[in-house]
Amino acid sequence: MKTPTTILFHESRPDIHIRITASITEEGNLLIEGYDSGQLVEELKGDWDYEYKMSIKKSQKEDLINKLSQQLDTELDDKGLLEWLKENYHHNEAFSAIQFLLDRMKVQYDFFSWT
């Protein structure tokens, strides 16, 4: 069972619906998930909807928490990480920006996408 989902970004327009979330799984992994749907997605991707996900294993998530805690000079836990992500990544480019953060901090993750 996952923790309650933190909505990082949500937008609904006539041509597109976007939702990007973050959660911690029962195993302690961090999940960043996105779902885009609508006419604009079909024009860009060739299908009505597009799903994408980053999965960060527990050990890598803990490495991220430690690095962020040092950088921010504060102690973060899982809840604090989700709150920090929500505060800093509440925009349309949240998924890509978090991916950039993970790459910059050398935190490994698995990426999946479906159209």
Backbone hydrogen bonds in HBPLUS format (Angstrom, degrees):
<---DONOR---> <-ACCEPTOR-->    atom                        ^
c    i                          cat <-CA-CA->   ^        H-A-AA   ^      H-
h    n   atom  resd res      DA  || num        DHA   H-A  angle D-A-AA Bond
n    s   type  num  typ     dist DA aas  dist angle  dist       angle   num
A0003-THR N   A0024-ILE O   2.73 MM  21  5.36 155.9  1.79 156.0 164.5     1
A0006-THR N   A0022-ALA O   2.86 MM  16  5.17 174.6  1.87 166.5 165.4     2
A0022-ALA N   A0006-THR O   2.85 MM  16  5.17 149.7  1.94 145.8 155.8     3
A0008-LEU N   A0020-ILE O   2.78 MM  12  5.48 146.8  1.88 144.4 154.7     4
A0009-PHE N   A0020-ILE O   3.17 MM  11  5.13 158.3  2.22 139.5 140.8     5
A0020-ILE N   A0009-PHE O   2.85 MM  11  5.13 160.9  1.89 153.8 154.9     6
A0011-GLU N   A0018-ILE O   2.90 MM   7  5.16 155.6  1.96 146.6 149.6     7
A0018-ILE N   A0011-GLU O   2.79 MM   7  5.16 164.0  1.82 155.7 160.9     8
A0013-ARG N   A0016-ILE O   2.77 MM   3  5.24 161.0  1.80 166.3 171.8     9
A0016-ILE N   A0013-ARG O   3.29 MM   3  5.24 142.4  2.44 100.0 110.2    10
A0040-LEU N   A0015-ASP O   2.93 MM  25  5.47 171.3  1.94 149.2 151.9    11
A0017-HIS N   A0037-SER O   2.76 MM  20  5.22 143.0  1.89 154.6 160.8    12
A0037-SER N   A0017-HIS O   2.90 MM  20  5.22 147.0  2.01 145.1 154.2    13
A0019-ARG N   A0035-TYR O   3.00 MM  16  5.34 139.7  2.17 140.2 152.1    14
A0035-TYR N   A0019-ARG O   2.87 MM  16  5.34 144.1  2.00 149.2 160.1    15
A0021-THR N   A0033-GLU O   2.76 MM  12  5.27 161.0  1.80 156.1 162.7    16
A0033-GLU N   A0021-THR O   2.93 MM  12  5.27 153.0  2.01 136.8 145.6    17
A0023-SER N   A0031-LEU O   2.95 MM   8  5.28 145.1  2.07 145.4 154.2    18
A0031-LEU N   A0023-SER O   2.80 MM   8  5.28 168.6  1.81 160.3 162.3    19
A0025-THR N   A0029-ASN O   2.79 MM   4  5.20 157.4  1.84 148.2 155.5    20
A0028-GLY N   A0025-THR O   2.91 MM   3  5.09 156.4  1.96 106.4 114.2    21
A0030-LEU N   A0056-ILE O   2.87 MM  26  5.00 157.1  1.92 150.8 152.8    22
A0056-ILE N   A0030-LEU O   2.81 MM  26  5.00 171.7  1.82 158.7 160.9    23
A0032-ILE N   A0054-MET O   2.95 MM  22  5.13 165.0  1.97 150.9 155.4    24
A0054-MET N   A0032-ILE O   2.80 MM  22  5.13 156.5  1.85 151.1 158.9    25
A0034-GLY N   A0052-TYR O   2.76 MM  18  5.13 161.8  1.80 159.2 157.2    26
A0052-TYR N   A0034-GLY O   3.01 MM  18  5.13 160.1  2.05 141.5 142.1    27
A0036-ASP N   A0050-TYR O   2.87 MM  14  5.17 168.0  1.88 154.8 158.7    28
A0050-TYR N   A0036-ASP O   2.79 MM  14  5.17 152.9  1.86 157.7 159.5    29
A0038-GLY N   A0048-TRP O   2.92 MM  10  5.48 144.6  2.04 152.6 163.3    30
A0042-GLU N   A0038-GLY O   3.08 MM   4  6.42 156.4  2.14 150.5 157.5    31
A0043-GLU N   A0039-GLN O   2.97 MM   4  6.30 153.0  2.05 149.6 156.9    32
A0044-LEU N   A0040-LEU O   2.98 MM   4  6.21 150.9  2.06 145.4 153.2    33
A0045-LYS N   A0041-VAL O   2.65 MM   4  5.59 166.1  1.67 159.2 163.2    34
A0046-GLY N   A0042-GLU O   2.83 MM   4  4.62 138.6  2.00 119.5 128.1    35
A0051-GLU N   A0114-TRP O   2.82 MM  63  5.08 163.6  1.85 153.2 158.3    36
A0114-TRP N   A0051-GLU O   2.74 MM  63  5.08 157.6  1.79 148.2 151.8    37
A0053-LYS N   A0112-PHE O   2.80 MM  59  5.19 152.7  1.87 154.1 154.5    38
A0112-PHE N   A0053-LYS O   2.86 MM  59  5.19 155.9  1.91 153.2 158.2    39
A0055-SER N   A0110-ASP O   2.84 MM  55  5.13 156.5  1.90 145.3 153.3    40
A0110-ASP N   A0055-SER O   2.91 MM  55  5.13 162.7  1.94 143.7 149.0    41
A0060-GLN N   A0057-LYS O   2.95 MM   3  5.32 117.8  2.34 109.3 124.8    42
A0061-LYS N   A0057-LYS O   2.76 MM   4  6.00 155.2  1.82 157.6 165.8    43
A0062-GLU N   A0058-LYS O   2.87 MM   4  6.09 156.6  1.92 152.6 158.2    44
A0063-ASP N   A0059-SER O   3.07 MM   4  6.29 143.7  2.21 133.9 143.8    45
A0064-LEU N   A0060-GLN O   2.89 MM   4  6.21 153.3  1.96 145.9 153.0    46
A0065-ILE N   A0061-LYS O   2.86 MM   4  6.18 160.2  1.90 151.1 156.4    47
A0066-ASN N   A0062-GLU O   2.93 MM   4  6.13 159.0  1.97 145.1 150.5    48
A0067-LYS N   A0063-ASP O   2.94 MM   4  6.17 161.3  1.98 150.4 155.4    49
A0068-LEU N   A0064-LEU O   2.85 MM   4  6.04 166.2  1.86 157.6 161.5    50
A0069-SER N   A0065-ILE O   2.82 MM   4  5.90 157.5  1.87 147.3 154.4    51
A0070-GLN N   A0066-ASN O   3.04 MM   4  6.25 156.6  2.10 145.8 151.0    52
A0071-GLN N   A0067-LYS O   2.97 MM   4  6.18 162.5  2.00 147.0 152.4    53
A0072-LEU N   A0068-LEU O   2.74 MM   4  5.85 158.2  1.79 155.3 160.8    54
A0073-ASP N   A0069-SER O   2.83 MM   4  5.56 116.4  2.24 132.9 147.3    55
A0074-THR N   A0069-SER O   3.05 MM   5  5.02 152.8  2.13 137.3 144.8    56
A0073-ASP N   A0070-GLN O   3.33 MM   3  4.98 143.6  2.47  90.9 101.2    57
A0081-LEU N   A0077-ASP O   2.78 MM   4  5.99 149.4  1.87 153.7 162.5    58
A0082-LEU N   A0078-ASP O   3.05 MM   4  6.38 162.9  2.08 153.6 156.6    59
A0083-GLU N   A0079-LYS O   2.98 MM   4  6.25 159.5  2.02 150.0 156.0    60
A0084-TRP N   A0080-GLY O   2.83 MM   4  5.99 155.3  1.89 144.5 151.6    61
A0085-LEU N   A0081-LEU O   2.85 MM   4  6.10 160.4  1.89 153.3 158.7    62
A0086-LYS N   A0082-LEU O   2.96 MM   4  6.18 157.4  2.01 145.6 151.8    63
A0087-GLU N   A0083-GLU O   2.95 MM   4  6.19 156.5  2.00 148.5 154.8    64
A0088-ASN N   A0084-TRP O   2.98 MM   4  6.11 152.7  2.06 149.7 156.6    65
A0089-TYR N   A0085-LEU O   2.78 MM   4  5.46 137.0  1.96 149.6 156.7    66
A0094-ALA N   A0091-HIS O   3.01 MM   3  5.35 150.2  2.10 125.4 124.2    67
A0097-ALA N   A0093-GLU O   2.88 MM   4  5.99 160.0  1.92 160.1 166.9    68
A0098-ILE N   A0094-ALA O   2.85 MM   4  6.02 155.4  1.91 154.6 160.2    69
A0099-GLN N   A0095-PHE O   2.97 MM   4  6.21 157.1  2.02 149.0 156.0    70
A0100-PHE N   A0096-SER O   2.91 MM   4  6.16 151.8  1.99 144.7 152.2    71
A0101-LEU N   A0097-ALA O   2.93 MM   4  6.21 153.7  2.00 142.4 149.6    72
A0102-LEU N   A0098-ILE O   2.89 MM   4  6.17 163.9  1.91 155.8 158.7    73
A0103-ASP N   A0099-GLN O   2.99 MM   4  6.22 159.7  2.03 147.1 152.8    74
A0104-ARG N   A0100-PHE O   2.84 MM   4  6.03 163.3  1.87 152.3 157.3    75
A0105-MET N   A0101-LEU O   2.89 MM   4  6.10 149.2  1.99 149.4 157.9    76
A0107-VAL N   A0102-LEU O   2.82 MM   5  4.93 174.3  1.83 148.7 150.5    77
A0106-LYS N   A0103-ASP O   3.07 MM   3  4.92 156.4  2.13 100.3 107.0    78
